[in-house]
Amino acid sequence: MVDKSKCISCGTCVAICPVGAISFDKDGKAVIDKNKCIHCGACQASCPVEAIKLDSKK
């Protein structure tokens, strides 16, 4: 999940995602495609403003 109020649209998460599950919405905020996400945690670890918190993999 991306906290859009914290997201600064830096693109770090988009660049680091190994499966291309992250893109930007019309407002320039990161959005995670839950169908592509493998819950590796790379985006969460790389976010400089801690805007990403992954849900537990189900």
Order of alpha helices (4+ residues) and beta strands (2+ residues): alpha-beta-beta-alpha
